[in-house]
Amino acid sequence: MTLNYYQNNAQTFFDGTVNVDMTSLYADFIRHLPQHALVLDAGCGSGRDALAFYQQGYRVEAFDASPELVVLARQHTNLPVKHMTFTELDAVQKYEGIWCCASLLHVPYAELPGVMDKLANALKPDGIWYLSFKYGDGEREQTGRRFSDMNESRLAGLIAALPDIAAEAVWTTQDKRPDRHEIWLNALLKKR
């Protein structure tokens, strides 16, 4: 269902997200990164964030589950964006930073522990991991997409199952898109 939405609406989604100013969210993430760190943009959508990190001197790998968005992200970033899903990630202690901006929110809640375990395994010790979800405490379908909404207690439960991961910061923000008024739960996680 969600994948079909992005296949059928890839250009509209790209156009609506590619120019959103995410600078304030980048700042907290990159202050934890060493120079020339390898960053994974997991569920990269338009490629907006992958390109921003690349332009700041980081080495970047990116993937998305939507073949159409992968094509658009490759064109936008000139980076070799991969077509894959979270469940296909098999890297071990490879990345100094992992960026999951509005991407994990499409994973069914029952599957999030396994997906988050894969991402945690891909992070190097002392690595930093950003993630964001629409704020809430349930699962829903909207406009042909599945959402797993997240609040502080639901996120704390997911983090507690990851033995080497601790929350550095958890906070809420308003949607960065000017025509949206949603609240987002953001988190920076650190690997011990």
C-alpha positions in Angstrom: 0.0 0.0 0.0 2.6 2.6 1.1 5.0 1.6 -1.7 2.2 1.9 -4.2 1.5 5.5 -3.0 5.1 6.5 -3.5 5.3 4.8 -6.9 2.2 6.6 -8.1 3.0 10.0 -6.5 6.8 10.0 -6.6 7.2 13.3 -8.5 4.6 15.1 -6.3 6.3 13.8 -3.2 9.7 14.8 -4.5 8.5 18.3 -5.4 6.9 18.8 -2.0 9.9 17.8 0.0 13.1 18.4 -1.9 13.4 22.1 -1.0 12.3 21.9 2.7 14.9 23.6 4.9 16.1 21.0 7.4 19.2 23.0 8.5 18.1 23.2 12.2 17.8 19.4 12.4 21.1 18.8 10.6 23.0 20.9 13.2 22.4 18.6 16.2 23.2 15.5 14.1 26.4 16.7 12.5 28.0 18.0 15.7 28.3 14.4 16.7 30.0 13.3 13.4 33.7 13.1 12.9 35.1 14.9 9.8 34.4 12.9 6.6 32.2 10.5 8.5 30.3 7.8 6.5 26.5 8.6 6.8 23.6 6.4 5.8 20.4 8.2 4.7 18.0 5.3 5.2 14.7 5.9 3.4 16.1 8.9 1.6 13.0 9.9 -0.4 14.0 12.9 -2.6 17.6 12.6 -1.6 17.5 16.1 -0.1 19.3 15.2 3.1 21.8 12.9 1.5 22.8 15.8 -0.8 23.0 18.2 2.1 25.4 15.9 4.0 27.5 15.2 0.9 27.8 19.0 0.3 29.1 19.4 3.9 32.0 17.0 3.2 30.6 13.7 4.5 30.7 10.4 2.6 27.1 9.4 2.0 25.3 6.2 1.2 21.5 6.3 0.6 18.6 4.0 -0.1 14.9 4.0 -0.6 12.2 1.3 -1.1 10.5 3.2 -4.0 12.1 2.6 -7.4 10.7 5.8 -8.7 12.0 7.9 -5.8 15.4 6.2 -6.2 15.5 7.4 -9.8 14.6 11.0 -8.7 17.0 11.0 -5.8 19.9 9.8 -8.1 19.1 12.6 -10.5 18.9 15.2 -7.8 22.0 14.1 -5.8 24.2 12.5 -8.4 24.9 9.8 -5.8 24.5 6.1 -6.3 21.2 5.8 -4.3 20.3 2.1 -3.8 16.9 0.5 -4.2 16.3 -1.5 -1.1 14.3 -1.8 2.1 15.2 -1.6 5.8 15.0 -5.3 6.1 17.7 -5.8 3.4 20.2 -3.8 5.4 23.0 -6.1 6.5 25.9 -3.8 7.3 27.7 -4.3 10.6 29.4 -1.3 12.4 29.8 0.5 9.1 28.4 4.0 9.6 29.3 6.9 11.9 25.9 8.4 11.4 22.5 7.1 10.3 19.7 9.5 9.2 16.1 8.2 9.3 14.1 11.3 8.6 10.4 10.5 8.3 11.2 7.0 6.9 10.8 4.6 9.8 7.3 5.9 10.3 6.1 3.7 7.4 7.3 0.4 9.1 4.5 -1.4 10.9 5.0 -1.1 14.6 5.3 -4.9 15.1 8.3 -4.8 12.6 10.0 -1.8 14.1 12.1 -3.7 16.7 13.7 -5.9 14.1 14.3 -3.0 11.7 15.8 -0.8 14.5 18.0 -3.7 15.5 19.4 -3.9 11.9 20.1 -0.1 11.9 21.7 -0.3 15.4 24.0 -3.1 14.1 25.0 -1.0 11.1 26.1 1.9 13.4 29.7 2.1 14.6 30.4 2.4 18.4 30.0 6.1 19.3 27.9 6.6 16.2 24.9 8.9 16.1 21.4 8.1 14.7 18.6 10.5 14.0 15.1 9.4 13.5 11.7 11.1 13.3 8.0 10.1 13.4 4.7 11.8 13.3 3.6 12.4 16.9 1.0 10.0 18.3 0.5 6.6 19.8 -1.0 4.3 17.2 -1.0 3.0 13.7 -3.2 4.4 10.9 -3.7 4.6 7.2 -4.0 7.9 5.5 -4.0 8.8 1.8 -2.9 5.3 0.8 0.0 5.2 3.3 0.6 3.3 6.6 1.9 5.3 9.5 3.3 4.1 12.8 3.0 7.2 15.0 5.3 7.6 17.9 5.4 9.3 21.3 8.1 9.4 24.0 6.9 6.2 25.8 6.5 4.1 22.6 10.0 5.2 21.5 11.5 4.5 24.9 10.2 1.0 24.7 11.8 0.5 21.3 15.1 1.9 22.5 15.1 -0.2 25.6 15.2 -3.3 23.4 18.5 -2.2 21.8 21.2 -2.9 24.4 23.9 -0.6 23.0 21.7 2.3 22.1 20.8 5.2 24.4 18.8 8.4 23.7 20.9 11.5 23.6 17.9 13.8 23.0 14.2 13.4 22.3 12.1 16.5 21.3 9.2 17.6 19.2 9.1 20.1 16.3 6.5 21.6 14.0 6.4 20.3 10.5 9.0 22.1 8.4 6.7 22.4 5.4 4.9 25.7 5.3 1.5 24.2 4.5 1.6 21.5 7.2 0.8 21.8 10.9 1.8 18.4 12.2 3.9 17.7 15.3 7.0 15.4 14.8 8.9 13.4 17.4 12.6 13.6 16.8 15.4 11.6 18.5 19.1 11.4 18.5 20.4 8.0 19.6 24.0 7.1 20.4 25.7 3.8 20.3 27.8 2.9 23.3 
